[in-house]
């Protein structure tokens, strides 16, 4: 293609914001008309070159005929055009203005080869081209040319260079340019402050902001817009307030961008009330204003308010954008507001936002957290590009909603797809391992965290402590906790609770005291953990003391979960009347957990009268929960009140309440097997029951006597023994013995509280086979070894 025509047509199509039809003309017709138009570059013309360029810049040349007519009036040759700096300059500027960065840079290099020296405007254009595509190598070459031409000392060029380097991520080069500038104006300071802010150097950005004022440069609205996100990121509320005062004194508080920044800063610093007041005082609000307040409420867990402002935004006729979607969808997720989330999803589809990666991630997360994992997965599958955030959202959704197998499978697939799990992915998948005692998979993930350097992350470390504890390995959990470089209140609480559910009450008390000594700020969950530990270990006096000091020493008013723990603590220890007295004198209305704790204690101590009282409240509060009917039925059965048992069963049938069947899970290597009571569907059923017969024969010789009072049916003694012998945990233990090598611990998980007969039988079996049997029931762990249980028969 002839360069002279190329330059002239490029100028026509690209200078001064050409209309779409001009750009289309340039790309579609340039080649076909090039030699035709060249013909017109010979002949006399009354019009000077400057007039032709002016016409090009004003978009007066739009068609082939007009280009020809304009060119026919010129008086310079193709060589003249090649050597015409104005045409080169206008073409480069036009390319940059329309986003053709690479073309602008290529033309810049060609311009230099012809011997034409770039001027200031050309340099500013190509600097912008380098920064816009983060081309550091090209930027440095342009910088060399600028130095050679003596433009580096120009404040505008120097500012542009500093800005370009920050956009390329080279803060070192940016600072060198900035420091060498003989003169720096407010724009220069804004550029370098914004660069540090956007490149994750907030402290340096704040230091530059202070230095700017020391040097007598008054910040303007652009300065404040750059520095306020820094205050928000650092939660530097005091500095943010000082900037707010400066904005008021300088009369720029009414600038919509400044107010948006202030709203965002106050909200992210936790002062959402001030953010709200500023928002309400705004005379003009754009979509960014609404995004700031909605995002602020969502970030501060005020999700109802976030949704209310989103609805108000739409009523005011403001169209939400992708940032709005990302701000409001987490509110729907936390409130389980699936219906509203689906409406927002519909809007995202109509507006073309669903294909946006960030919006897609937020939608997957919303569906997953609302429990609609099927919709979350379908949306996830449709995503053209799945980044680590999308994988994290779907893995977390499956893990949190009872689909551990799927969560682990996705975690493995994620790595097969070349996506490296981050700390959030690890924290999301670890509960899936704990869900069904998948200790081997947990160990593999632990190995990955070590290789990836995540083990020192406090959240990951806490997750590892939790999984080892929930898989029955409390000693490893303790070692991991002690190796953590830092511990927060969640870490301490997790380890205290681990000790509690494993029956190590004294260890839990010692760790709680150590946590107090470190000055860690205690919260309600920490007290729930220590009260639970006291309950499992029968440490009544200590538990009562902790309950009292919650309010007296730490100013924490007991919540319903603390009362439930207190009732459980007293009830398990046999202090049923005192537990009932606690309920009567509660400052809060007792919920199902409180009454459930009392009913469970009545089941342990067979207190019919108090059990009936508790059950009456529970049938009103939670009428569809079969567990409460079963507990009362068991109390009646143990007291031989079979008519009352029959009445309860009839009541359950009439209400459509179905009993949850007891089941036990046993983990063997990487395989997990599930057994129900009396289960004969397993391929190894014959071997399992044959092993049980052998075990029962040896158990009887060792002094085992079945507790037929726990066979809660009105049948003969022999039938009761048969029922007890086929309880799910006994089948799981038998399977574990058959399928593991001698000496290997057997890990069992049961969905209900283990019955006393199975507990007693497990102790005999552990001694007979010389194995440790670790049973995790609905309440706690039982480490059974050599005929003894870690619970001390107190559960």
matplotlib code that plots the C-alpha trace (Angstrom):
import matplotlib.pyplot as plt

x = [0.0, 1.3, 2.3, 1.2, -2.4, -2.3, -1.4, -4.0, -6.8, -5.7, -5.8, -9.3, -10.7, -9.0, -8.6, -11.0, -13.3, -14.5, -18.0, -18.4, -19.0, -15.6, -13.8, -15.7, -14.8, -11.1, -10.9, -13.2, -12.3, -8.7, -7.0, -9.3, -9.1, -5.4, -4.0, -7.1, -6.6, -2.9, -3.6, -5.1, -1.9, -0.5, -1.7, -2.1, -4.0, -4.9, -5.2, -2.2, -1.5, -2.7, -6.2, -6.3, -5.3, -7.8, -10.5, -9.4, -9.5, -12.9, -14.2, -15.1, -13.5, -15.7, -16.1, -13.9, -15.1, -14.4, -10.9, -10.3, -11.6, -9.6, -6.5, -7.0, -6.6, -3.2, 0.1, 2.5, 3.7, 3.8, 7.3, 5.9, 3.3, 5.9, 7.9, 4.8, 5.1, 1.6, 0.0, 2.2, 1.3, -2.5, -2.5, -0.7, -2.9, -6.0, -4.9, -4.3, -7.6, -9.5, -7.6, -5.4, -2.3, -0.1, -0.8, 0.1, 3.4, 4.3, 3.6, 5.7, 8.6, 8.1, 7.9, 11.3, 12.8, 11.8, 13.7, 10.8, 11.3, 8.3, 7.0, 5.5, 2.0, 3.3, 5.3, 2.2, 0.2, 2.6, 3.2, -0.5, -0.4, 2.3, 0.5, -2.8, -1.5, 1.1, 3.9, 6.9, 9.5, 8.0, 7.5, 11.2, 12.2, 9.9, 11.4, 14.9, 13.6, 12.1, 15.4, 17.3, 14.9, 15.1, 11.5, 11.9, 12.1, 8.6, 6.2, 3.4, 5.7, 7.2, 3.8, 2.7, 5.9, 5.4, 1.7, 2.8, 5.3, 2.7, 0.3, 3.0, 3.6, 7.1, 6.8, 10.6, 10.9, 7.8, 9.4, 12.8, 11.0, 8.9, 11.9, 14.0, 11.2, 12.5, 8.9, 5.9, 2.3, -0.8, -1.3, 2.1, 1.5, -1.9, -0.3, 2.3, -0.2, -2.7, 0.0, 1.1, -2.5, -3.5, -0.3, -1.0, 1.3, -1.2, 1.3, 3.6, 0.6, -0.4, 3.2, 3.3, 0.0, 1.5, 4.8, 2.7, 1.2, 4.5, 5.8, 3.0, 0.9, -2.8, -4.7, -7.6, -10.6, -8.6, -6.1, -8.8, -10.4, -7.0, -6.1, -9.5, -9.4, -6.1, -7.7, -10.5, -8.0, -6.0, -9.1, -7.5, -10.6, -8.8, -6.9, -10.1, -11.9, -9.0, -9.4, -13.1, -12.5, -10.1, -12.7, -15.2, -12.7, -11.7, -15.3, -15.0, -17.2, -20.0, -18.0, -19.9, -16.6, -15.3, -18.5, -18.6, -15.1, -16.1, -19.1, -17.0, -14.2, -16.5, -18.4, -15.3, -13.9, -17.1, -18.7, -21.7, -24.0, -21.8, -21.6, -25.4, -25.7, -23.3, -25.2, -28.5, -27.1, -25.9, -27.8, -26.8, -26.1, -24.7, -24.6, -21.3, -22.9, -25.5, -22.8, -20.8, -23.7, -25.0, -21.5, -20.9, -24.0, -23.2, -19.6, -20.8, -23.2, -26.2, -27.7, -31.3, -30.3, -28.2, -31.2, -33.4, -31.1, -30.9, -34.7, -34.7, -32.1, -34.3, -37.3, -35.3, -34.7, -30.9, -29.8, -27.6, -24.3, -22.0, -20.5, -24.0, -24.6, -21.4, -22.3, -25.9, -25.6, -23.6, -26.5, -28.9, -26.5, -26.2, -30.0, -30.7, -32.9, -33.0, -36.0, -34.5, -31.2, -33.0, -34.6, -31.2, -29.9, -32.7, -31.7, -28.1, -29.1, -31.2, -28.4, -25.7, -23.9, -24.1, -21.0, -19.0, -16.6, -17.0, -20.8, -20.8, -18.7, -21.1, -24.1, -22.6, -21.8, -25.3, -27.0, -24.5, -25.0, -28.7, -28.6, -29.5, -26.3, -27.8, -28.4, -25.0, -23.4, -25.3, -24.2, -20.7, -20.6, -21.8, -19.0, -16.6, -13.7, -13.6, -11.1, -10.2, -13.0, -15.6, -14.1, -14.0, -17.6, -18.9, -16.6, -17.7, -21.4, -21.2, -19.1, -21.5, -24.7, -24.0, -22.3, -18.7, -18.1, -18.9, -16.8, -13.7, -14.3, -14.4, -11.3, -9.4, -10.9, -9.9, -6.2, -6.6, -7.8, -4.6, -6.1, -4.0, -6.1, -5.7, -6.1, -9.9, -10.2, -8.4, -10.6, -13.7, -12.8, -11.4, -14.9, -15.8, -13.0, -14.1, -17.8, -17.1, -13.8, -11.8, -8.5, -6.4, -7.7, -7.3, -3.6, -3.1, -4.6, -2.4, 0.6, -0.5, -0.7, 2.8, 4.2, 2.2, 3.2, -0.3, 0.2, 1.3, -2.0, -4.1, -7.3, -5.8, -4.1, -7.3, -9.0, -6.4, -6.7, -10.5, -10.3, -7.8, -9.9, -13.1, -11.4, -10.4, -6.8, -6.7, -3.0, -2.1, -4.6, -2.8, 0.6, -0.6, -2.2, 1.1, 3.1, 0.9, 2.9, -0.1, -3.5, -6.7, -9.8, -11.1, -8.0, -8.1, -11.9, -11.4, -8.8, -10.8, -13.8, -11.6, -10.5, -14.1, -15.6, -12.8, -13.5, -10.2, -12.0, -9.0, -6.9, -9.7, -9.7, -5.9, -6.0, -8.9, -6.8, -3.8, -6.0, -7.1, -3.4, -2.5, -5.0, -7.1, -10.4, -13.0, -16.3, -19.6, -18.3, -15.3, -17.6, -19.8, -16.7, -15.6, -19.1, -19.4, -16.1, -17.2, -20.5, -18.7, -16.3, -18.8, -17.0, -20.1, -18.6, -16.1, -18.9, -21.0, -18.1, -17.5, -21.1, -21.1, -17.9, -19.2, -21.1, -19.3, -15.8, -16.3, -19.6, -21.0, -24.7, -25.4, -27.2, -29.6, -26.7, -25.0, -28.2, -28.5, -25.0, -25.7, -28.8, -26.9, -24.1, -26.4, -28.7, -26.0, -24.7, -28.1, -29.1, -32.4, -34.3, -31.6, -31.5, -35.2, -34.8, -32.3, -34.9, -37.7, -35.5, -34.0, -34.1, -34.6, -37.5, -36.2, -35.8, -35.8, -32.1, -32.6, -35.6, -33.9, -30.9, -33.3, -35.2, -31.8, -30.9, -34.2, -33.5, -30.2, -31.7, -35.1, -37.1, -40.6, -42.3, -39.8, -39.2, -42.9, -42.8, -39.8, -41.4, -44.6, -42.6, -40.6, -43.7, -44.9, -41.6, -40.4, -43.3, -41.5, -38.4, -38.6, -35.7, -37.8, -40.6, -38.0, -36.3, -39.7, -40.6, -37.3, -38.0, -41.4, -39.9, -37.2, -39.9, -41.9, -44.8, -45.5, -49.0, -47.4, -44.8, -47.7, -49.5, -46.4, -45.8, -49.4, -49.0, -45.9, -47.8, -50.7, -48.4, -46.3, -43.2, -40.6, -37.9, -34.3, -32.8, -29.6, -26.6, -22.9, -20.1, -16.7, -13.7, -11.4, -8.4, -10.0, -13.3, -16.4, -19.1, -22.5, -24.6, -28.1, -29.5, -30.1, -28.5, -28.0, -27.6, -23.8, -21.9, -19.9, -23.0, -22.3, -18.8, -19.9, -22.5, -20.2, -17.6, -20.2, -21.2, -17.5, -17.1, -20.3, -19.2, -15.9, -17.6, -20.0, -17.0, -15.4, -18.5, -20.6, -24.4, -26.6, -28.7, -32.0, -33.8, -32.4, -34.1, -37.1, -39.7, -42.2, -40.8, -39.2, -35.7, -34.1, -35.6, -34.3, -30.8, -30.9, -32.0, -29.1, -26.6, -27.4, -27.1, -25.3, -22.1, -21.6, -21.9, -19.5, -17.0, -17.2, -16.6, -13.6, -12.1, -12.5, -11.1, -8.1, -4.8, -4.4, -3.5, -5.0, -7.4, -11.0, -12.9, -16.7, -19.1, -22.7, -25.5, -27.2, -26.0, -24.4, -26.5, -25.0, -25.1, -23.1, -20.7, -20.2, -19.9, -17.3, -15.1, -15.2, -14.4, -11.5, -9.9, -10.6, -9.2, -6.4, -7.6, -8.3, -11.9, -12.7, -16.4, -17.8, -21.5, -23.8, -22.4, -18.7, -15.8, -15.3, -11.7, -12.0, -8.8, -8.1, -11.6, -11.6, -13.3, -11.9, -15.4, -15.1, -18.6, -19.9, -21.7]
y = [0.0, 3.5, 5.2, 8.7, 7.6, 5.5, 8.5, 10.8, 8.3, 7.4, 11.0, 11.4, 8.3, 8.5, 12.2, 14.1, 11.2, 9.9, 8.5, 4.7, 4.9, 6.6, 3.8, 1.3, 3.1, 3.1, -0.6, -1.7, 0.5, 1.7, -0.9, -0.7, 3.1, 3.6, 3.9, 5.7, 8.5, 8.7, 10.0, 13.2, 14.1, 15.8, 19.2, 22.8, 23.7, 26.9, 25.1, 24.8, 21.5, 23.0, 23.5, 19.9, 18.6, 20.9, 19.4, 15.9, 16.8, 18.3, 15.1, 17.0, 14.3, 11.2, 9.5, 8.4, 11.2, 13.8, 12.5, 12.7, 16.2, 17.4, 15.8, 17.1, 20.7, 20.0, 21.0, 18.5, 15.1, 11.7, 12.6, 15.7, 13.8, 11.2, 14.1, 15.9, 15.8, 17.1, 14.2, 11.7, 13.3, 13.5, 9.8, 8.6, 10.8, 9.5, 5.9, 6.4, 8.3, 5.3, 2.7, 1.2, 1.2, -1.2, 0.5, 3.9, 2.5, 0.9, 4.2, 6.0, 3.8, 4.2, 8.0, 8.0, 5.9, 8.5, 11.1, 13.0, 14.0, 13.4, 16.5, 16.7, 15.7, 12.6, 11.6, 12.1, 9.9, 7.0, 7.2, 6.7, 3.8, 2.1, 2.6, 1.5, -1.9, -2.2, -2.4, -1.7, -2.5, -0.1, 2.5, 2.4, 2.8, 5.9, 7.2, 7.0, 8.9, 11.6, 12.0, 12.2, 14.9, 16.9, 16.6, 14.8, 18.0, 19.0, 18.7, 17.3, 14.7, 13.7, 13.3, 11.1, 9.0, 8.5, 7.5, 5.1, 3.3, 2.9, 1.3, -1.0, -2.0, -0.5, 1.8, 2.0, 3.6, 5.8, 7.1, 7.8, 9.9, 11.7, 12.5, 13.8, 16.2, 19.8, 21.0, 19.0, 20.3, 18.8, 16.5, 15.0, 14.3, 12.8, 10.5, 9.1, 8.8, 7.0, 4.7, 3.6, 3.2, 1.1, -1.1, -2.2, 0.2, 2.0, 3.2, 4.7, 6.4, 8.0, 9.1, 10.8, 12.5, 14.0, 14.9, 16.7, 19.0, 19.6, 20.8, 23.3, 21.6, 21.8, 18.5, 18.8, 16.6, 14.1, 13.8, 13.0, 10.5, 8.7, 8.7, 7.8, 4.2, 4.0, 5.0, 2.5, -0.3, 0.4, 1.1, 4.4, 6.2, 9.0, 10.0, 9.6, 12.0, 14.5, 14.3, 14.8, 18.0, 19.2, 18.6, 20.7, 23.5, 23.5, 23.5, 20.3, 18.1, 18.6, 17.0, 13.7, 11.7, 13.0, 12.2, 8.7, 8.2, 9.4, 7.2, 4.2, 5.1, 5.5, 2.3, 0.2, 1.6, 0.3, 3.7, 3.0, 5.5, 8.4, 6.9, 6.8, 10.5, 11.6, 9.6, 11.1, 14.7, 14.3, 16.6, 14.4, 10.7, 8.6, 4.8, 4.8, 6.6, 3.8, 1.1, 2.7, 2.6, -0.8, -2.3, -0.6, -2.1, -5.5, -5.4, -4.5, -7.4, -5.2, -7.2, -6.1, -2.5, -3.4, -5.0, -2.1, 0.4, -1.8, -1.7, 2.1, 2.6, 0.9, 2.9, 6.0, 4.9, 4.3, 1.3, -1.1, -2.0, -5.0, -3.5, -3.2, -6.9, -7.8, -5.6, -6.8, -10.5, -11.3, -9.8, -12.2, -15.0, -14.2, -13.7, -16.9, -14.5, -16.9, -15.4, -11.9, -13.4, -15.1, -11.7, -10.1, -13.0, -12.3, -8.6, -9.7, -11.8, -9.1, -6.5, -8.8, -8.9, -12.7, -13.2, -10.9, -13.1, -11.2, -11.2, -14.9, -15.7, -13.7, -15.6, -19.0, -18.0, -16.7, -19.9, -22.1, -20.3, -20.3, -24.1, -24.3, -26.1, -27.5, -24.0, -23.0, -25.9, -25.3, -21.7, -22.7, -25.2, -22.5, -20.1, -19.8, -19.1, -20.5, -18.7, -19.7, -17.6, -19.6, -22.9, -21.7, -20.7, -24.1, -26.2, -24.2, -24.6, -28.3, -28.6, -26.4, -28.1, -31.7, -32.8, -33.7, -36.2, -33.6, -30.9, -33.2, -34.3, -30.7, -29.9, -32.6, -31.5, -28.0, -29.0, -31.2, -28.1, -26.3, -24.0, -23.8, -23.8, -20.8, -20.6, -20.1, -23.3, -25.2, -23.8, -24.6, -28.3, -29.2, -29.5, -32.0, -34.2, -33.9, -34.6, -38.3, -38.9, -38.7, -38.3, -39.6, -36.9, -34.4, -35.4, -34.9, -31.4, -30.7, -31.8, -29.4, -26.5, -27.2, -27.3, -24.1, -22.2, -21.9, -23.7, -20.5, -18.8, -18.4, -19.4, -22.4, -23.4, -23.2, -25.3, -28.0, -28.0, -28.5, -31.3, -33.4, -32.9, -33.9, -36.9, -38.1, -37.1, -34.5, -34.9, -33.8, -31.0, -29.8, -30.0, -28.0, -25.4, -25.0, -24.6, -21.8, -18.5, -16.6, -17.5, -15.5, -16.0, -18.5, -20.6, -20.7, -21.5, -24.3, -26.0, -25.5, -27.1, -29.9, -30.7, -30.5, -32.9, -35.4, -35.3, -33.5, -31.0, -30.1, -29.4, -27.1, -25.2, -24.7, -23.5, -21.1, -19.6, -19.3, -17.5, -15.0, -14.4, -13.5, -10.7, -12.2, -10.5, -13.2, -13.4, -15.3, -18.3, -18.7, -19.0, -21.5, -23.6, -23.6, -24.3, -27.2, -28.6, -28.3, -30.1, -33.1, -33.4, -32.9, -29.9, -28.3, -25.8, -24.4, -24.2, -22.1, -19.9, -19.2, -18.5, -15.9, -14.2, -13.7, -10.7, -9.6, -9.7, -9.4, -7.5, -10.3, -11.0, -14.7, -15.8, -18.7, -21.0, -20.3, -21.1, -24.3, -25.2, -24.4, -26.5, -29.4, -29.0, -29.2, -31.8, -34.3, -34.1, -35.0, -31.5, -31.6, -29.3, -26.7, -26.9, -26.4, -23.4, -21.8, -22.1, -20.5, -17.6, -16.9, -13.3, -14.7, -16.8, -20.4, -21.9, -25.5, -25.9, -25.0, -27.3, -30.0, -30.0, -30.5, -33.3, -35.0, -34.9, -36.4, -39.2, -40.0, -39.9, -41.2, -38.3, -38.8, -35.8, -33.2, -34.9, -34.5, -30.9, -30.2, -32.3, -30.2, -27.0, -28.7, -30.1, -26.5, -24.9, -27.5, -29.9, -31.5, -32.6, -36.4, -36.4, -35.0, -37.5, -40.3, -39.0, -39.0, -42.3, -43.8, -42.4, -44.1, -47.4, -47.6, -47.1, -50.0, -47.5, -49.1, -47.6, -44.1, -45.3, -46.4, -43.0, -41.1, -43.3, -42.7, -39.0, -39.0, -40.9, -38.5, -35.5, -37.1, -36.9, -39.6, -40.9, -40.4, -43.9, -44.4, -45.0, -45.4, -44.6, -46.3, -45.0, -47.7, -46.4, -43.9, -45.8, -44.9, -47.4, -46.6, -49.1, -48.9, -50.9, -54.5, -53.8, -56.9, -55.1, -54.9, -57.4, -58.6, -59.0, -62.7, -62.0, -59.0, -61.0, -64.0, -61.8, -60.3, -63.8, -64.6, -61.3, -61.8, -65.2, -63.9, -60.8, -63.0, -65.0, -61.7, -60.8, -58.7, -58.7, -57.0, -54.1, -55.1, -52.2, -50.2, -52.4, -50.0, -52.5, -54.6, -57.9, -61.0, -60.8, -62.9, -60.6, -57.6, -59.1, -59.6, -56.0, -54.7, -56.9, -55.4, -51.8, -49.8, -49.0, -52.7, -53.6, -50.8, -52.0, -55.6, -54.3, -52.3, -55.3, -57.5, -54.9, -53.4, -54.8, -55.7, -52.8, -50.2, -47.8, -48.1, -44.8, -44.7, -41.8, -42.1, -39.6, -40.2, -40.4, -43.8, -46.0, -47.4, -51.0, -50.2, -48.1, -51.0, -53.5, -51.3, -51.4, -55.2, -55.5, -53.0, -55.3, -58.5, -57.4, -55.1, -52.1, -48.5, -47.7, -44.1, -43.3, -39.9, -39.6, -36.7, -35.1, -36.0, -38.4, -41.7, -43.1, -46.7, -48.6, -51.7, -51.8, -48.1, -45.1, -41.5, -40.2, -42.1, -43.4, -39.8, -38.8]
z = [0.0, -0.9, 2.4, 1.2, 0.6, 3.8, 5.9, 4.3, 4.6, 8.2, 9.1, 7.6, 9.3, 12.7, 13.7, 15.8, 16.9, 13.5, 13.2, 12.9, 9.2, 8.7, 10.6, 8.6, 5.4, 6.4, 7.0, 4.2, 1.2, 1.9, -0.2, -3.2, -3.6, -2.8, -6.3, -7.6, -5.0, -5.6, -9.1, -7.6, -5.7, -8.8, -10.0, -8.8, -5.6, -3.9, -0.6, 1.7, 3.6, 6.9, 5.4, 4.2, 7.6, 9.3, 7.1, 8.0, 11.7, 11.5, 9.7, 6.6, 4.4, 4.7, 1.4, -1.5, -3.7, -1.0, -0.4, -4.1, -4.4, -1.5, -2.7, -6.3, -4.9, -3.2, -4.7, -3.1, -4.3, -2.7, -1.5, 0.1, 2.0, 3.2, 4.6, 6.0, 9.8, 10.2, 8.4, 10.3, 13.6, 12.9, 11.9, 15.0, 17.2, 15.5, 16.0, 19.7, 20.1, 18.7, 20.6, 17.9, 20.1, 18.1, 14.8, 16.4, 17.7, 14.3, 12.5, 15.1, 14.3, 10.6, 11.1, 12.7, 9.9, 7.4, 9.3, 10.7, 14.4, 16.7, 18.5, 22.0, 20.9, 19.2, 22.2, 24.5, 22.1, 21.9, 25.7, 26.1, 23.7, 25.7, 29.0, 27.7, 26.7, 29.6, 27.0, 29.3, 26.6, 24.1, 26.8, 27.7, 24.0, 23.7, 26.9, 25.4, 22.3, 24.6, 26.4, 23.1, 21.9, 25.2, 26.2, 29.5, 31.5, 30.2, 33.1, 30.9, 29.2, 32.5, 34.1, 31.2, 31.5, 35.2, 34.6, 31.8, 34.0, 36.8, 34.3, 33.2, 36.8, 37.0, 40.1, 40.3, 36.8, 37.6, 40.7, 39.0, 36.3, 39.0, 41.2, 38.2, 37.2, 37.7, 38.2, 39.4, 39.3, 40.9, 37.9, 38.4, 42.0, 41.2, 38.6, 41.0, 43.9, 41.7, 40.4, 43.9, 44.9, 41.9, 42.2, 45.8, 47.6, 49.9, 52.5, 49.9, 48.3, 51.6, 52.2, 48.8, 49.6, 52.7, 50.9, 48.2, 50.8, 52.5, 49.1, 48.9, 46.3, 47.0, 46.4, 44.0, 43.5, 41.4, 44.2, 46.7, 44.3, 44.1, 47.8, 49.4, 48.1, 49.9, 53.2, 52.5, 51.9, 55.0, 57.1, 57.9, 59.1, 60.8, 57.6, 55.7, 58.0, 57.6, 53.8, 54.2, 56.2, 53.5, 50.8, 52.8, 53.3, 49.7, 48.5, 46.5, 48.7, 46.2, 43.4, 42.7, 42.3, 45.6, 47.4, 45.9, 47.2, 50.6, 50.7, 49.7, 52.2, 55.2, 54.3, 53.9, 57.2, 58.9, 59.4, 57.2, 59.0, 57.9, 54.4, 54.4, 55.5, 52.8, 50.2, 51.2, 51.0, 47.5, 45.1, 42.1, 42.2, 39.4, 39.2, 41.0, 44.0, 44.3, 43.9, 46.7, 49.2, 48.2, 48.3, 51.7, 53.3, 51.8, 53.0, 56.5, 56.6, 56.5, 53.7, 54.1, 53.7, 50.6, 48.9, 50.0, 48.3, 45.2, 44.9, 45.6, 42.9, 40.3, 41.4, 40.7, 37.2, 37.6, 35.6, 37.5, 35.9, 36.4, 39.6, 41.0, 40.3, 42.1, 45.1, 45.6, 44.8, 48.0, 50.0, 48.3, 49.1, 52.8, 53.2, 51.2, 49.1, 46.1, 44.5, 44.4, 43.3, 40.4, 39.4, 39.4, 37.3, 34.8, 34.6, 34.1, 31.2, 29.5, 30.0, 28.8, 32.1, 32.6, 30.4, 32.6, 34.5, 37.8, 37.5, 36.6, 39.7, 41.9, 40.4, 41.0, 44.5, 45.1, 43.9, 45.8, 49.1, 48.7, 48.4, 44.7, 43.8, 40.6, 39.2, 40.4, 38.6, 35.3, 35.3, 36.2, 33.3, 30.8, 31.8, 28.8, 31.2, 34.7, 36.9, 40.4, 41.9, 40.0, 41.0, 44.7, 44.6, 43.2, 45.5, 48.5, 47.5, 47.3, 50.5, 52.5, 51.4, 52.1, 48.8, 50.0, 47.2, 44.5, 46.3, 46.4, 42.7, 41.6, 43.6, 41.8, 38.4, 39.1, 39.3, 36.2, 34.3, 35.2, 37.8, 40.9, 44.1, 46.3, 50.1, 49.7, 47.6, 50.3, 53.1, 51.0, 50.4, 53.8, 55.4, 52.7, 53.9, 57.5, 56.5, 55.9, 57.7, 54.5, 56.3, 53.4, 51.1, 53.9, 54.2, 50.5, 50.6, 53.7, 51.6, 48.8, 51.3, 52.4, 48.9, 47.9, 51.0, 52.4, 55.6, 57.4, 56.3, 59.5, 57.8, 56.1, 59.3, 61.2, 58.5, 58.8, 62.6, 62.2, 59.7, 61.7, 64.8, 63.0, 61.5, 65.0, 65.0, 67.8, 68.5, 64.9, 65.2, 68.4, 66.7, 63.8, 66.1, 68.0, 64.8, 63.5, 63.3, 64.5, 65.9, 65.8, 67.9, 65.4, 65.6, 69.4, 69.4, 66.8, 69.0, 72.2, 70.5, 69.2, 72.7, 73.9, 71.4, 72.0, 75.8, 76.7, 79.0, 81.1, 78.0, 76.7, 80.0, 79.9, 76.3, 77.1, 79.9, 77.6, 75.1, 77.7, 78.7, 75.1, 75.1, 72.2, 72.1, 73.1, 71.3, 71.8, 69.8, 72.0, 75.0, 73.2, 72.6, 76.2, 77.5, 75.1, 76.3, 80.0, 79.1, 77.4, 80.3, 83.1, 84.4, 85.9, 88.3, 85.7, 83.1, 85.4, 86.2, 82.5, 81.9, 84.6, 83.5, 80.0, 81.0, 84.2, 82.8, 79.0, 78.6, 76.4, 77.0, 76.8, 73.6, 73.1, 72.2, 75.5, 77.4, 75.4, 76.4, 80.1, 80.1, 78.5, 81.0, 84.0, 82.4, 81.5, 85.0, 86.4, 87.6, 85.8, 88.1, 88.1, 84.2, 84.1, 86.5, 84.1, 81.3, 83.5, 84.4, 81.0, 79.8, 76.2, 74.9, 74.9, 71.4, 70.2, 71.0, 74.7, 75.1, 73.1, 75.5, 78.4, 76.5, 75.7, 79.4, 80.4, 77.9, 79.6, 83.1, 82.1, 83.6, 82.1, 83.7, 82.7, 79.4, 78.5, 79.5, 77.2, 74.4, 74.5, 73.8, 71.1, 69.3, 69.0, 68.1, 65.6, 64.8, 61.9, 63.7, 64.2, 66.6, 69.4, 69.0, 69.0, 72.2, 74.1, 72.6, 73.9, 77.4, 77.3, 75.9, 78.6, 81.2, 79.5, 78.7, 75.3, 75.0, 75.1, 72.5, 70.2, 70.7, 69.7, 66.6, 65.6, 66.1, 63.9, 61.2, 61.2, 61.0, 58.3, 60.4, 59.4, 61.7, 60.5, 60.2, 62.1, 59.8, 60.2, 57.8, 57.9, 56.0, 54.7, 52.8, 50.3, 50.2, 52.3, 53.2, 54.7, 56.8, 58.2, 61.1, 60.0, 56.7, 54.5, 51.1, 51.2, 49.0, 52.0, 54.2, 54.9, 56.0, 58.1, 60.0, 60.4, 61.9, 64.3, 65.5, 66.2, 68.1, 70.1, 71.2, 72.5, 74.0, 76.1, 77.3, 78.4, 80.4, 77.9, 78.5, 75.9, 77.3, 75.9, 77.6, 74.6, 72.1, 72.1, 70.8, 72.7, 71.7, 73.2, 74.8, 72.0, 69.3, 71.2, 71.2, 67.5, 67.0, 69.1, 67.3, 63.9, 64.9, 62.1, 64.0, 64.8, 61.1, 60.3, 62.8, 61.5, 58.0, 59.1, 60.9, 57.7, 55.3, 57.2, 58.4, 62.0, 64.2, 61.9, 63.7, 62.5, 62.1, 62.3, 62.0, 63.1, 62.4, 65.8, 69.4, 70.0, 72.2, 75.5, 74.3, 71.1, 73.3, 75.6, 72.8, 71.1, 74.2, 74.3, 70.6, 70.8, 73.5, 71.6, 68.2, 69.6, 67.7, 68.4, 67.3, 66.8, 66.7, 66.0, 66.8, 66.6, 69.7, 70.2, 69.6, 71.4, 71.2, 72.3, 73.0, 75.0, 76.5, 77.6, 76.1, 76.1, 77.3, 80.6, 79.9, 80.2, 77.1]

ax = plt.figure().add_subplot(projection="3d")
ax.plot(x, y, z, "-o")
ax.set_aspect("equal")
plt.show()
